[in-house]
């Protein structure tokens, strides 16, 4: 998990992963931005889930 301090309005993350076993795999990212940019807020957070299917043959 990566915690951000809220000092930047934009964030770009890059990562690399490889699978050695054939099959269908899912890579998923979950972020919780806040409507007003308050990183410590407990309410009004907007969960955003993104995933991608990876087929290894």
N, C-alpha and C positions, 0 to 999 in steps of 0.2 A: 504494500500500500504506500502511496505517495501523498504526503500532506503538503499543501501549499499555503503560503502566508497571505495571499490575496493582494499582493503588491502589484500584480500585473493583470490587466484586463483580458489578456490572451495567454493561452498555454499550449505548447506543442510538445508532445512526448513521442519518442520513437523507441521501439524495442524490436528485438529479433529473437525468434524462437524456432527450433527445428524439431520435427518428430521423426524418430527412427522406425517406428512401427507403422505398417500400412493401416489405413482405416480413415474414418471421418472424425475430425476433431473440431472443437469450437473454441475460439479465442474470444474472451469477453472482457469488456471494460465497463465499470460502473462509476459514475461521477455524481456528486451532489452539489451543483452550484446553487447559489442563493440569489433570489430576485434582486436584492440590493447590493450584493457583493460582500456580505458579512460572513466571513469564513467560520466564525465561532457560533453563529446563530443555530438554535435548535428547531426553529419553525420556519416555514416558508421556503424550505429547501426543495429543489426540483430534481428528483432522481432521473438520470439519463443513462440508459443501458444500451450498449452497442455490442454486437457480436458479429463474427465472421466465421463461415464454415470453411474448413480446410480439408481437402481430400488428398490423402497420401497414398500413392499406389506403388 
